[in-house]
Structures are given as structure tokens and as C-alpha cells.
Amino acid sequence: MKDSYRLLDRLASRPLAVTGAGAARVLLGFVGFMYYASHYGDRHFLFGPDAVLPWARFVSDVHDMHTFSLYTLSASPLWFEAVFHAGMAAALAVTVGVGGRAVLAAHWILLWSLYQRQIILLDGGDNLAYLVLPMLLLTRCYDRFSFPTGTAAKLARRLPTALRSLSAPLHNLGVLAVITQLCLVYTVSGLYKVQGRMWQDGTALFYVLRVAEFTLPGVSDLVYDNDALVVAGSYATTVFLVYFPIGILIRRLRHATAAVSIGPPVDRRPDGADGLRPHDDRL
């Protein structure tokens, strides 16, 4: 019982994983900025008022899906350019650590709006990004890797003591939410793979590495031409995904787990879709 009280006291009095929260903010800002930048030349074709998905049809779809997008507010090309470039600027500001939570919230709203404009382009990484961004709003993700102006500290001093005392538990709640989401994504992906025939017989990696989006020139052919590497890689991928939470929760394994989750080309999409068939891990 004493250990439980001690743990609760620690969670309520000291923010944990502040550096990790800051790194997550930088990563999500950079990913968002690169999404804008990678589609910049085709932005009118993909997202503009006269895009491949007509504006009127897009507005109807948004209404039917009960979601929102700032791009529905006007069919004006000037409005489109203003919202698109505002989103790009917000993503860059989040990456470098300028503007605090207000800019982080604006980044989420603008990125969500762009995602809804052309949902066919989205993958699991994009889905994870717009789920995690609101969770980061609870955290002290600007305590690291940012350019503090002192404004937040001045505002905090004006708040009642009771509200200021919520900073650490809210931060820890946000960190816990992010970790839980990541663990669910990887574990569910692994469990879906376990049901798939190609993952069960150890041949899935052979097919994955022959998909253009997952091919590493000069490396993929060396793997899929070797039966032992294909079988070992297929089983290792499934085991890693299913036991991902253990690697995150054990401190000594945490850095290695993070490195492996970023490195392999087998499962870059956190929803588990691995190029064999959209949104199907059971192949």
C-alpha cells in the first residue's frame, strides 16, 4: 500500500519523460511540415478548390462524416493559400519550439483540416499524428528543444496555486496517453499479423520487401533472396510488435525498442498495413 501511495505522489508531484515529450513534439511538427512540403508543388491539384476532389463534393463528404475542415469555409483560392501556408508555418513553429501550446493546437487544427481534404492520401502514421497531437497539449513538451519567451511562466504565476499544482499530473496523464496509444497500435498490429497465413509460415517479409514503398535499394534483394533471413525477419517483426509494450516499459530496453521501431522498413505504417493489401495485417 505504501508503494502505491509513493507512486501516486511521484506522478502528482514531478513531471516524467519531459525530454521524450519535447522530442515527440519536434517529430510531429517535422512530420507535419514535411507533409506540406512534399505536396507543395501539387497542392492545388490535391487540396485546392479545383482539386481532383471537387470542393462541393468535399464539403458534402465532410458534412456526412460529421467532421470539420477549415478548407470547407470558402472556395476562394486566396482562402486556400492562406490556410495552407498558415498550416505550413504552424508546423515549422512547432518543430523549432516557438509559440507554445496555442501554436501546437493551431497546428493540430490546420493539419486535421488538410488531412480531411484528401483522406485517400493518409496512412497509419498520419492517423497516429492527429491522435497524439491533442494528447501533447496536456504535456510540458515545450520545456525541451524550444525557444521559451517567458510568457507561459508569467501567465502561470497569475494562476491560483491549486491550478498550478495540476501541471505535473496533467503532463504525466498526457505522457501516459501517448504511450498507451503507441502500445495499442503496435500490439494490435502484431496480433493481426499472427492471424495471417504469410506471417505464420514466415514468408511475409519476402512480399513486403518487393513492394515499392518498402524497398531499400541494394538491401531488400539481399534479404528476400535468402530464405533464412526472410523467415527470421517475418517472425521477428511479429514478436517485436506484440511485445512492444514490454520494451517501452523496461528502462534498459527503451532506447533499443525505439530504434528498432524506427529502423525496419517492414512496418512503417503504425496501423499495420504493410503494403500487401490496404489495412490488412493477416496476409
MIDOSE-1310 file (N, C-alpha, C; in nm, 2 decimals, decimal comma, always signed):
residues 283
mkds	+0,08/-0,12/+0,00/+0,00/+0,00/+0,00/+0,09/+0,13/+0,00; +0,19/+0,12/+0,08/+0,28/+0,24/+0,08/+0,35/+0,27/-0,05; +0,38/+0,16/-0,13/+0,44/+0,17/-0,26/+0,34/+0,24/-0,35; +0,21/+0,21/-0,34/+0,11/+0,27/-0,43/+0,10/+0,42/-0,40
yrll	+0,10/+0,46/-0,27/+0,09/+0,60/-0,23/+0,22/+0,67/-0,28; +0,33/+0,60/-0,27/+0,46/+0,66/-0,31/+0,46/+0,69/-0,47; +0,40/+0,59/-0,54/+0,39/+0,61/-0,69/+0,30/+0,72/-0,72; +0,18/+0,73/-0,66/+0,09/+0,83/-0,68/+0,14/+0,97/-0,65
drla	+0,22/+0,98/-0,54/+0,28/+1,10/-0,50/+0,38/+1,15/-0,61; +0,46/+1,05/-0,66/+0,56/+1,08/-0,76/+0,49/+1,13/-0,89; +0,38/+1,06/-0,93/+0,31/+1,11/-1,05/+0,24/+1,24/-1,04; +0,21/+1,28/-0,92/+0,14/+1,40/-0,89/+0,23/+1,52/-0,87
srpl	+0,36/+1,49/-0,83/+0,45/+1,60/-0,79/+0,56/+1,63/-0,89; +0,59/+1,53/-0,98/+0,71/+1,55/-1,06/+0,67/+1,51/-1,21; +0,69/+1,60/-1,31/+0,67/+1,56/-1,45/+0,77/+1,46/-1,49; +0,72/+1,35/-1,56/+0,81/+1,25/-1,61/+0,82/+1,26/-1,76
avtg	+0,94/+1,21/-1,81/+0,96/+1,20/-1,96/+0,94/+1,33/-2,03; +0,99/+1,44/-1,97/+0,98/+1,57/-2,03/+1,06/+1,58/-2,16; +1,18/+1,52/-2,16/+1,26/+1,52/-2,28/+1,19/+1,44/-2,39; +1,13/+1,33/-2,36/+1,06/+1,25/-2,45/+0,94/+1,32/-2,51
agaa	+0,87/+1,40/-2,43/+0,75/+1,48/-2,48/+0,80/+1,59/-2,57; +0,91/+1,65/-2,54/+0,97/+1,75/-2,63/+1,01/+1,69/-2,76; +1,07/+1,58/-2,76/+1,12/+1,51/-2,88/+1,00/+1,47/-2,96; +0,89/+1,42/-2,90/+0,77/+1,39/-2,97/+0,71/+1,51/-3,04
rvll	+0,71/+1,63/-2,97/+0,66/+1,75/-3,03/+0,74/+1,79/-3,16; +0,87/+1,78/-3,15/+0,96/+1,81/-3,26/+0,93/+1,72/-3,38; +0,92/+1,59/-3,35/+0,89/+1,49/-3,45/+0,76/+1,51/-3,52; +0,66/+1,54/-3,44/+0,52/+1,56/-3,50/+0,52/+1,69/-3,58
gfvg	+0,59/+1,79/-3,53/+0,59/+1,91/-3,61/+0,67/+1,90/-3,74; +0,78/+1,82/-3,74/+0,86/+1,80/-3,86/+0,78/+1,71/-3,96; +0,71/+1,61/-3,91/+0,63/+1,52/-4,00/+0,53/+1,60/-4,06; +0,46/+1,69/-3,99/+0,36/+1,78/-4,05/+0,41/+1,87/-4,15
fmyy	+0,53/+1,93/-4,12/+0,59/+2,02/-4,21/+0,63/+1,95/-4,34; +0,68/+1,83/-4,33/+0,72/+1,76/-4,45/+0,60/+1,71/-4,53; +0,49/+1,69/-4,46/+0,37/+1,66/-4,54/+0,33/+1,78/-4,63; +0,33/+1,90/-4,57/+0,30/+2,02/-4,65/+0,41/+2,03/-4,76
ashy	+0,53/+2,02/-4,73/+0,64/+2,04/-4,82/+0,64/+1,94/-4,94; +0,61/+1,81/-4,90/+0,62/+1,71/-5,01/+0,51/+1,72/-5,11; +0,40/+1,79/-5,07/+0,28/+1,81/-5,16/+0,27/+1,95/-5,21; +0,37/+2,03/-5,18/+0,36/+2,18/-5,21/+0,34/+2,20/-5,36
gdrh	+0,42/+2,14/-5,44/+0,40/+2,16/-5,59/+0,27/+2,12/-5,64; +0,21/+2,02/-5,58/+0,08/+1,97/-5,63/-0,04/+2,01/-5,54; -0,02/+2,11/-5,46/-0,12/+2,15/-5,36/-0,25/+2,19/-5,42; -0,25/+2,25/-5,54/-0,37/+2,29/-5,60/-0,45/+2,17/-5,65
flfg	-0,37/+2,08/-5,71/-0,44/+1,96/-5,77/-0,49/+1,87/-5,66; -0,42/+1,86/-5,54/-0,47/+1,77/-5,44/-0,56/+1,83/-5,34; -0,54/+1,96/-5,30/-0,62/+2,02/-5,19/-0,70/+2,15/-5,23; -0,67/+2,21/-5,34/-0,73/+2,33/-5,38/-0,88/+2,33/-5,41
pdav	-0,94/+2,44/-5,43/-1,08/+2,45/-5,46/-1,12/+2,37/-5,59; -1,02/+2,36/-5,69/-1,05/+2,29/-5,81/-0,97/+2,16/-5,81; -0,95/+2,10/-5,70/-0,87/+1,98/-5,69/-0,94/+1,86/-5,75; -0,87/+1,75/-5,75/-0,92/+1,62/-5,81/-1,05/+1,59/-5,74
lpwa	-1,06/+1,62/-5,61/-1,19/+1,60/-5,54/-1,25/+1,74/-5,53; -1,36/+1,76/-5,61/-1,42/+1,90/-5,62/-1,46/+1,95/-5,48; -1,45/+2,08/-5,47/-1,48/+2,15/-5,34/-1,62/+2,12/-5,29; -1,72/+2,12/-5,38/-1,86/+2,10/-5,34/-1,87/+1,96/-5,29
rfvs	-1,81/+1,86/-5,35/-1,82/+1,72/-5,31/-1,75/+1,70/-5,18; -1,63/+1,77/-5,16/-1,56/+1,76/-5,04/-1,64/+1,82/-4,92; -1,71/+1,93/-4,94/-1,79/+1,99/-4,83/-1,90/+1,89/-4,79; -1,96/+1,83/-4,89/-2,07/+1,73/-4,86/-2,01/+1,61/-4,79
dvhd	-1,89/+1,56/-4,83/-1,83/+1,45/-4,76/-1,80/+1,48/-4,61; -1,75/+1,60/-4,59/-1,72/+1,64/-4,45/-1,84/+1,65/-4,37; -1,95/+1,70/-4,43/-2,08/+1,70/-4,35/-2,13/+1,56/-4,32; -2,12/+1,47/-4,42/-2,16/+1,33/-4,40/-2,08/+1,26/-4,29
mhtf	-1,95/+1,29/-4,28/-1,86/+1,23/-4,19/-1,87/+1,29/-4,05; -1,94/+1,40/-4,04/-1,95/+1,47/-3,91/-1,82/+1,52/-3,86; -1,73/+1,56/-3,95/-1,60/+1,61/-3,91/-1,59/+1,76/-3,94; -1,48/+1,82/-3,95/-1,46/+1,96/-3,98/-1,33/+1,98/-4,06
slyt	-1,33/+2,09/-4,13/-1,21/+2,12/-4,21/-1,22/+2,27/-4,24; -1,11/+2,35/-4,21/-1,11/+2,49/-4,24/-1,12/+2,51/-4,39; -1,09/+2,41/-4,47/-1,10/+2,43/-4,62/-1,24/+2,43/-4,67; -1,34/+2,40/-4,58/-1,48/+2,40/-4,63/-1,54/+2,54/-4,62
lsas	-1,47/+2,63/-4,55/-1,53/+2,76/-4,52/-1,54/+2,85/-4,64; -1,46/+2,83/-4,74/-1,46/+2,91/-4,86/-1,40/+2,83/-4,98; -1,45/+2,86/-5,10/-1,39/+2,81/-5,22/-1,30/+2,90/-5,29; -1,26/+3,01/-5,22/-1,17/+3,11/-5,27/-1,03/+3,06/-5,28
plwf	-0,96/+3,07/-5,39/-0,82/+3,03/-5,39/-0,73/+3,11/-5,29; -0,77/+3,23/-5,26/-0,69/+3,31/-5,16/-0,71/+3,25/-5,02; -0,83/+3,20/-4,99/-0,85/+3,14/-4,86/-0,77/+3,01/-4,85; -0,77/+2,93/-4,96/-0,70/+2,81/-4,96/-0,55/+2,83/-4,94
eavf	-0,49/+2,93/-5,01/-0,35/+2,96/-5,00/-0,32/+3,01/-4,85; -0,41/+3,09/-4,80/-0,38/+3,14/-4,66/-0,38/+3,03/-4,56; -0,48/+2,94/-4,57/-0,49/+2,83/-4,47/-0,38/+2,73/-4,49; -0,34/+2,70/-4,61/-0,24/+2,60/-4,64/-0,10/+2,66/-4,59
hagm	-0,07/+2,78/-4,62/+0,06/+2,84/-4,57/+0,06/+2,86/-4,42; -0,06/+2,89/-4,37/-0,06/+2,90/-4,22/-0,03/+2,77/-4,15; -0,09/+2,66/-4,21/-0,06/+2,53/-4,16/+0,09/+2,50/-4,17; +0,15/+2,53/-4,28/+0,29/+2,51/-4,30/+0,38/+2,59/-4,20
aaal	+0,34/+2,71/-4,18/+0,41/+2,79/-4,08/+0,39/+2,74/-3,94; +0,27/+2,69/-3,90/+0,25/+2,64/-3,77/+0,33/+2,51/-3,75; +0,34/+2,43/-3,85/+0,41/+2,30/-3,84/+0,56/+2,34/-3,81; +0,61/+2,43/-3,88/+0,75/+2,47/-3,87/+0,78/+2,53/-3,73
avtv	+0,68/+2,61/-3,68/+0,69/+2,67/-3,55/+0,69/+2,57/-3,44; +0,61/+2,46/-3,45/+0,60/+2,35/-3,36/+0,74/+2,28/-3,36; +0,79/+2,26/-3,47/+0,92/+2,19/-3,49/+1,03/+2,26/-3,41; +1,04/+2,39/-3,43/+1,15/+2,46/-3,37/+1,12/+2,50/-3,23
gvgg	+0,99/+2,49/-3,18/+0,96/+2,52/-3,04/+0,92/+2,66/-3,02; +0,84/+2,72/-3,11/+0,80/+2,86/-3,09/+0,65/+2,87/-3,08; +0,60/+2,95/-2,99/+0,46/+2,97/-2,98/+0,38/+2,89/-2,87; +0,44/+2,79/-2,82/+0,38/+2,72/-2,71/+0,25/+2,64/-2,75
ravl	+0,17/+2,61/-2,65/+0,06/+2,52/-2,68/-0,05/+2,58/-2,77; -0,06/+2,72/-2,78/-0,15/+2,78/-2,87/-0,12/+2,74/-3,01; +0,01/+2,75/-3,05/+0,06/+2,72/-3,18/+0,04/+2,56/-3,21; +0,07/+2,48/-3,10/+0,05/+2,34/-3,11/-0,09/+2,30/-3,14
aahw	-0,19/+2,37/-3,08/-0,33/+2,35/-3,10/-0,36/+2,39/-3,24; -0,31/+2,51/-3,29/-0,34/+2,55/-3,42/-0,28/+2,46/-3,53; -0,16/+2,40/-3,50/-0,10/+2,30/-3,59/-0,19/+2,18/-3,60; -0,25/+2,14/-3,49/-0,34/+2,02/-3,50/-0,46/+2,05/-3,58
illw	-0,52/+2,16/-3,56/-0,65/+2,20/-3,63/-0,62/+2,21/-3,78; -0,51/+2,28/-3,81/-0,47/+2,30/-3,95/-0,43/+2,17/-4,02; -0,36/+2,09/-3,95/-0,32/+1,96/-4,01/-0,44/+1,87/-4,03; -0,53/+1,86/-3,93/-0,65/+1,79/-3,94/-0,73/+1,83/-4,06
slyq	-0,74/+1,96/-4,08/-0,82/+2,02/-4,19/-0,76/+1,97/-4,32; -0,63/+1,97/-4,33/-0,57/+1,93/-4,46/-0,59/+1,78/-4,48; -0,57/+1,70/-4,37/-0,59/+1,56/-4,38/-0,73/+1,52/-4,43; -0,83/+1,60/-4,38/-0,97/+1,57/-4,42/-1,00/+1,61/-4,57
rqii	-0,91/+1,70/-4,62/-0,93/+1,75/-4,76/-0,90/+1,64/-4,86; -0,81/+1,55/-4,82/-0,78/+1,44/-4,91/-0,74/+1,32/-4,83; -0,84/+1,25/-4,78/-0,82/+1,14/-4,68/-0,76/+1,02/-4,75; -0,77/+1,01/-4,89/-0,71/+0,90/-4,96/-0,56/+0,89/-4,95
lldg	-0,50/+1,01/-4,92/-0,35/+1,01/-4,91/-0,30/+0,97/-4,77; -0,39/+0,95/-4,68/-0,34/+0,92/-4,54/-0,30/+0,78/-4,52; -0,20/+0,77/-4,43/-0,15/+0,63/-4,39/-0,16/+0,62/-4,24; -0,11/+0,52/-4,19/-0,12/+0,50/-4,04/-0,04/+0,60/-3,96
gdnl	+0,07/+0,65/-4,02/+0,15/+0,75/-3,95/+0,07/+0,88/-3,94; +0,00/+0,92/-4,04/-0,08/+1,04/-4,03/-0,19/+1,02/-3,93; -0,26/+0,91/-3,93/-0,36/+0,88/-3,83/-0,31/+0,89/-3,69; -0,19/+0,84/-3,67/-0,13/+0,84/-3,53/-0,10/+0,98/-3,50
aylv	-0,05/+1,06/-3,59/-0,01/+1,20/-3,57/-0,13/+1,28/-3,51; -0,24/+1,27/-3,58/-0,35/+1,36/-3,53/-0,42/+1,31/-3,41; -0,39/+1,18/-3,37/-0,44/+1,13/-3,24/-0,35/+1,18/-3,13; -0,22/+1,18/-3,15/-0,13/+1,21/-3,05/-0,12/+1,36/-3,02
lpml	-0,13/+1,44/-3,12/-0,12/+1,59/-3,10/-0,20/+1,64/-2,99; -0,33/+1,61/-2,98/-0,41/+1,66/-2,87/-0,36/+1,61/-2,73; -0,31/+1,49/-2,73/-0,25/+1,44/-2,60/-0,13/+1,53/-2,56; -0,05/+1,57/-2,66/+0,07/+1,65/-2,62/+0,03/+1,79/-2,56
lltr	-0,09/+1,83/-2,59/-0,13/+1,96/-2,53/-0,14/+1,95/-2,38; -0,15/+1,84/-2,32/-0,15/+1,82/-2,18/-0,01/+1,82/-2,12; +0,09/+1,80/-2,20/+0,22/+1,78/-2,15/+0,30/+1,91/-2,15; +0,42/+1,90/-2,09/+0,51/+2,02/-2,09/+0,61/+1,99/-2,20
cydr	+0,56/+1,98/-2,32/+0,65/+1,94/-2,43/+0,74/+2,06/-2,48; +0,71/+2,18/-2,43/+0,79/+2,29/-2,47/+0,90/+2,32/-2,37; +0,92/+2,23/-2,27/+1,02/+2,25/-2,17/+1,16/+2,21/-2,23; +1,16/+2,14/-2,34/+1,28/+2,10/-2,40/+1,28/+2,13/-2,55
fsfp	+1,39/+2,15/-2,61/+1,40/+2,18/-2,76/+1,31/+2,29/-2,81; +1,31/+2,40/-2,73/+1,22/+2,51/-2,77/+1,29/+2,64/-2,74; +1,23/+2,75/-2,78/+1,28/+2,89/-2,75/+1,18/+2,95/-2,66; +1,19/+2,93/-2,53/+1,10/+2,99/-2,43/+1,10/+3,14/-2,43
tgta	+0,99/+3,21/-2,43/+0,98/+3,35/-2,42/+0,95/+3,40/-2,28; +0,91/+3,31/-2,19/+0,88/+3,35/-2,06/+0,73/+3,39/-2,04; +0,66/+3,40/-2,15/+0,52/+3,43/-2,14/+0,44/+3,33/-2,06; +0,46/+3,20/-2,09/+0,39/+3,10/-2,02/+0,42/+3,10/-1,87
akla	+0,54/+3,13/-1,83/+0,58/+3,13/-1,69/+0,51/+3,25/-1,62; +0,50/+3,36/-1,69/+0,43/+3,48/-1,63/+0,28/+3,45/-1,61; +0,22/+3,39/-1,71/+0,08/+3,36/-1,70/+0,06/+3,25/-1,59; +0,15/+3,16/-1,58/+0,13/+3,05/-1,47/+0,14/+3,11/-1,33
rrlp	+0,22/+3,22/-1,32/+0,24/+3,28/-1,18/+0,11/+3,35/-1,14; +0,02/+3,38/-1,24/-0,10/+3,45/-1,21/-0,21/+3,36/-1,17; -0,19/+3,23/-1,20/-0,29/+3,13/-1,17/-0,30/+3,09/-1,02; -0,41/+3,05/-0,97/-0,42/+3,00/-0,84/-0,32/+2,88/-0,81
talr	-0,28/+2,87/-0,69/-0,19/+2,76/-0,66/-0,25/+2,62/-0,69; -0,38/+2,61/-0,67/-0,44/+2,48/-0,70/-0,43/+2,44/-0,85; -0,44/+2,54/-0,93/-0,43/+2,51/-1,08/-0,29/+2,49/-1,12; -0,20/+2,56/-1,06/-0,05/+2,54/-1,09/-0,01/+2,40/-1,05
slsa	-0,07/+2,35/-0,94/-0,03/+2,22/-0,90/-0,07/+2,10/-0,99; -0,16/+2,13/-1,08/-0,21/+2,03/-1,18/-0,12/+2,01/-1,30; -0,01/+2,10/-1,30/+0,08/+2,09/-1,42/+0,14/+1,95/-1,43; +0,20/+1,90/-1,32/+0,27/+1,77/-1,33/+0,18/+1,66/-1,35
plhn	+0,06/+1,64/-1,28/-0,02/+1,53/-1,31/-0,08/+1,53/-1,45; -0,12/+1,65/-1,50/-0,17/+1,66/-1,64/-0,06/+1,62/-1,74; +0,06/+1,67/-1,71/+0,17/+1,63/-1,80/+0,18/+1,48/-1,80; +0,19/+1,42/-1,69/+0,20/+1,27/-1,68/+0,09/+1,20/-1,74
lgvl	-0,03/+1,25/-1,73/-0,15/+1,19/-1,79/-0,14/+1,19/-1,94; -0,09/+1,31/-2,00/-0,07/+1,32/-2,14/+0,04/+1,22/-2,19; +0,15/+1,21/-2,11/+0,26/+1,11/-2,15/+0,20/+0,97/-2,15; +0,12/+0,94/-2,04/+0,06/+0,80/-2,03/-0,03/+0,77/-2,15
avit	-0,11/+0,88/-2,19/-0,20/+0,86/-2,30/-0,12/+0,83/-2,43; -0,01/+0,90/-2,45/+0,07/+0,88/-2,57/+0,13/+0,74/-2,57; +0,19/+0,70/-2,46/+0,25/+0,57/-2,45/+0,14/+0,46/-2,47; +0,02/+0,48/-2,41/-0,08/+0,38/-2,43/-0,13/+0,36/-2,57
qlcl	-0,14/+0,48/-2,64/-0,18/+0,48/-2,78/-0,07/+0,40/-2,87; +0,05/+0,43/-2,84/+0,16/+0,36/-2,92/+0,16/+0,21/-2,89; +0,14/+0,17/-2,77/+0,14/+0,03/-2,73/+0,02/-0,04/-2,80; -0,09/+0,03/-2,80/-0,21/-0,03/-2,87/-0,19/-0,05/-3,02
vytv	-0,13/+0,05/-3,08/-0,10/+0,05/-3,22/-0,02/-0,07/-3,26; +0,10/-0,08/-3,19/+0,19/-0,19/-3,22/+0,14/-0,33/-3,18; +0,08/-0,34/-3,07/+0,03/-0,47/-3,02/-0,08/-0,52/-3,11; -0,18/-0,44/-3,14/-0,29/-0,48/-3,22/-0,24/-0,52/-3,36
sgly	-0,14/-0,44/-3,41/-0,08/-0,47/-3,54/-0,02/-0,61/-3,54; +0,06/-0,64/-3,43/+0,12/-0,77/-3,42/+0,02/-0,88/-3,41; -0,09/-0,86/-3,33/-0,19/-0,96/-3,32/-0,26/-0,99/-3,45; -0,29/-0,89/-3,53/-0,35/-0,91/-3,66/-0,25/-0,99/-3,75
kvqg	-0,12/-0,97/-3,74/-0,03/-1,04/-3,82/-0,03/-1,19/-3,78; -0,04/-1,21/-3,65/-0,04/-1,35/-3,61/-0,15/-1,43/-3,68; -0,26/-1,37/-3,71/-0,37/-1,44/-3,78/-0,34/-1,47/-3,93; -0,24/-1,40/-3,98/-0,22/-1,41/-4,13/-0,14/-1,53/-4,17
rmwq	-0,17/-1,59/-4,28/-0,10/-1,72/-4,32/+0,04/-1,69/-4,36; +0,07/-1,58/-4,43/+0,21/-1,55/-4,47/+0,30/-1,52/-4,35; +0,24/-1,45/-4,25/+0,32/-1,43/-4,13/+0,34/-1,56/-4,05; +0,24/-1,65/-4,05/+0,26/-1,77/-3,98/+0,36/-1,86/-4,04
dgta	+0,36/-1,87/-4,18/+0,46/-1,96/-4,24/+0,59/-1,89/-4,27; +0,61/-1,76/-4,23/+0,74/-1,69/-4,24/+0,78/-1,64/-4,37; +0,68/-1,62/-4,46/+0,71/-1,57/-4,60/+0,67/-1,43/-4,62; +0,61/-1,36/-4,52/+0,55/-1,23/-4,55/+0,66/-1,13/-4,58
lfyv	+0,77/-1,13/-4,52/+0,88/-1,04/-4,55/+0,92/-1,04/-4,69; +0,92/-1,16/-4,76/+0,95/-1,17/-4,90/+0,87/-1,08/-4,98; +0,74/-1,08/-4,95/+0,64/-1,00/-5,03/+0,65/-0,85/-5,00; +0,67/-0,82/-4,87/+0,67/-0,68/-4,82/+0,79/-0,61/-4,89
lrva	+0,90/-0,67/-4,89/+1,02/-0,61/-4,94/+1,02/-0,59/-5,09; +0,92/-0,65/-5,16/+0,91/-0,64/-5,30/+0,81/-0,53/-5,34; +0,75/-0,47/-5,24/+0,66/-0,36/-5,26/+0,74/-0,23/-5,27; +0,71/-0,15/-5,37/+0,80/-0,03/-5,40/+0,82/+0,06/-5,28
eftl	+0,71/+0,08/-5,20/+0,72/+0,18/-5,09/+0,81/+0,13/-4,98; +0,83/+0,00/-4,97/+0,91/-0,06/-4,86/+1,05/-0,12/-4,91; +1,08/-0,09/-5,03/+1,21/-0,14/-5,09/+1,33/-0,05/-5,05; +1,43/-0,12/-5,00/+1,56/-0,05/-4,98/+1,66/-0,09/-5,09
pgvs	+1,69/-0,01/-5,18/+1,78/-0,04/-5,29/+1,91/-0,10/-5,24; +1,95/-0,22/-5,30/+2,07/-0,28/-5,26/+2,07/-0,36/-5,13; +1,96/-0,35/-5,06/+1,94/-0,43/-4,93/+1,83/-0,53/-4,94; +1,71/-0,48/-4,99/+1,59/-0,57/-5,00/+1,62/-0,70/-5,07
dlvy	+1,69/-0,69/-5,19/+1,71/-0,81/-5,27/+1,80/-0,91/-5,19; +1,89/-0,86/-5,11/+1,98/-0,95/-5,03/+1,90/-1,02/-4,93; +1,79/-0,96/-4,88/+1,71/-1,03/-4,78/+1,61/-1,12/-4,84; +1,53/-1,08/-4,94/+1,43/-1,17/-4,99/+1,49/-1,28/-5,08
dnda	+1,62/-1,27/-5,11/+1,68/-1,39/-5,18/+1,74/-1,49/-5,08; +1,73/-1,46/-4,95/+1,78/-1,55/-4,85/+1,66/-1,61/-4,77; +1,63/-1,73/-4,78/+1,52/-1,79/-4,71/+1,53/-1,77/-4,56; +1,65/-1,79/-4,51/+1,66/-1,79/-4,36/+1,64/-1,65/-4,31
lvva	+1,68/-1,54/-4,38/+1,66/-1,41/-4,34/+1,51/-1,37/-4,35; +1,44/-1,42/-4,46/+1,30/-1,39/-4,47/+1,22/-1,45/-4,36; +1,25/-1,58/-4,32/+1,17/-1,64/-4,21/+1,20/-1,57/-4,08; +1,33/-1,55/-4,05/+1,37/-1,48/-3,93/+1,31/-1,34/-3,92
gsya	+1,32/-1,27/-4,03/+1,27/-1,13/-4,02/+1,11/-1,13/-4,01; +1,04/-1,22/-4,07/+0,90/-1,23/-4,06/+0,86/-1,25/-3,91; +0,92/-1,35/-3,85/+0,88/-1,39/-3,72/+0,93/-1,28/-3,62; +1,05/-1,22/-3,64/+1,10/-1,12/-3,55/+1,01/-1,00/-3,55
ttvf	+0,96/-0,96/-3,67/+0,87/-0,85/-3,68/+0,74/-0,87/-3,60; +0,68/-0,99/-3,61/+0,56/-1,02/-3,53/+0,59/-1,02/-3,38; +0,70/-1,08/-3,34/+0,73/-1,08/-3,20/+0,76/-0,94/-3,14; +0,83/-0,86/-3,22/+0,86/-0,73/-3,18/+0,73/-0,65/-3,16
lvyf	+0,64/-0,66/-3,25/+0,51/-0,58/-3,24/+0,43/-0,62/-3,12; +0,42/-0,75/-3,10/+0,33/-0,80/-2,99/+0,39/-0,76/-2,86; +0,52/-0,77/-2,84/+0,59/-0,74/-2,72/+0,64/-0,60/-2,71; +0,60/-0,51/-2,79/+0,65/-0,37/-2,79/+0,62/-0,30/-2,66
pigi	+0,51/-0,32/-2,59/+0,49/-0,26/-2,46/+0,60/-0,29/-2,36; +0,64/-0,42/-2,36/+0,74/-0,46/-2,26/+0,87/-0,38/-2,29; +0,91/-0,36/-2,42/+1,03/-0,29/-2,45/+1,02/-0,14/-2,41; +0,90/-0,09/-2,41/+0,88/+0,05/-2,37/+0,88/+0,07/-2,22
lirr	+0,83/-0,03/-2,15/+0,81/-0,02/-2,00/+0,94/-0,05/-1,93; +1,03/-0,13/-1,98/+1,15/-0,16/-1,92/+1,26/-0,06/-1,96; +1,31/+0,01/-1,87/+1,40/+0,12/-1,90/+1,52/+0,08/-1,98; +1,58/-0,03/-1,95/+1,70/-0,08/-2,02/+1,68/-0,11/-2,17
lrha	+1,55/-0,14/-2,20/+1,52/-0,18/-2,33/+1,46/-0,07/-2,42; +1,44/+0,05/-2,35/+1,36/+0,15/-2,41/+1,42/+0,21/-2,54; +1,55/+0,24/-2,53/+1,62/+0,31/-2,64/+1,63/+0,21/-2,76; +1,66/+0,09/-2,73/+1,67/-0,01/-2,83/+1,54/-0,04/-2,90
taav	+1,43/-0,04/-2,82/+1,30/-0,06/-2,88/+1,26/+0,06/-2,97; +1,29/+0,18/-2,93/+1,26/+0,30/-3,01/+1,34/+0,30/-3,14; +1,47/+0,26/-3,13/+1,55/+0,25/-3,25/+1,50/+0,15/-3,35; +1,46/+0,03/-3,30/+1,41/-0,08/-3,39/+1,27/-0,04/-3,45
sigp	+1,19/+0,03/-3,37/+1,06/+0,07/-3,43/+1,07/+0,17/-3,54; +1,18/+0,25/-3,54/+1,20/+0,35/-3,65/+1,27/+0,29/-3,76; +1,37/+0,19/-3,74/+1,46/+0,15/-3,84/+1,40/+0,05/-3,94; +1,33/-0,06/-3,91/+1,30/-0,16/-4,01/+1,20/-0,10/-4,11
pvdr	+1,20/-0,14/-4,24/+1,11/-0,09/-4,34/+0,98/-0,18/-4,34; +0,98/-0,28/-4,25/+0,87/-0,38/-4,27/+0,73/-0,32/-4,22; +0,73/-0,23/-4,12/+0,61/-0,19/-4,07/+0,61/-0,04/-4,03; +0,64/+0,04/-4,13/+0,65/+0,18/-4,11/+0,51/+0,24/-4,08
rpdg	+0,40/+0,18/-4,13/+0,27/+0,23/-4,11/+0,22/+0,17/-3,98; +0,20/+0,26/-3,87/+0,15/+0,21/-3,74/+0,02/+0,14/-3,74; -0,06/+0,16/-3,85/-0,19/+0,09/-3,85/-0,17/-0,06/-3,89; -0,04/-0,09/-3,92/+0,00/-0,23/-3,95/-0,02/-0,26/-4,10
adgl	-0,08/-0,18/-4,18/-0,09/-0,21/-4,32/+0,05/-0,21/-4,38; +0,09/-0,32/-4,44/+0,23/-0,33/-4,48/+0,25/-0,35/-4,63; +0,16/-0,29/-4,70/+0,17/-0,29/-4,85/+0,12/-0,41/-4,92; +0,09/-0,52/-4,85/+0,04/-0,63/-4,92/-0,10/-0,61/-4,96
rphd	-0,18/-0,56/-4,88/-0,32/-0,52/-4,91/-0,36/-0,42/-4,81; -0,43/-0,31/-4,85/-0,46/-0,20/-4,76/-0,53/-0,24/-4,63; -0,47/-0,20/-4,52/-0,54/-0,22/-4,39/-0,56/-0,37/-4,36; -0,47/-0,46/-4,40/-0,49/-0,60/-4,37/-0,36/-0,66/-4,32
drl	-0,35/-0,69/-4,19/-0,22/-0,75/-4,14/-0,22/-0,90/-4,15; -0,33/-0,96/-4,18/-0,34/-1,10/-4,17/-0,29/-1,18/-4,29; -0,23/-1,11/-4,38/-0,18/-1,18/-4,50/-0,06/-1,27/-4,47
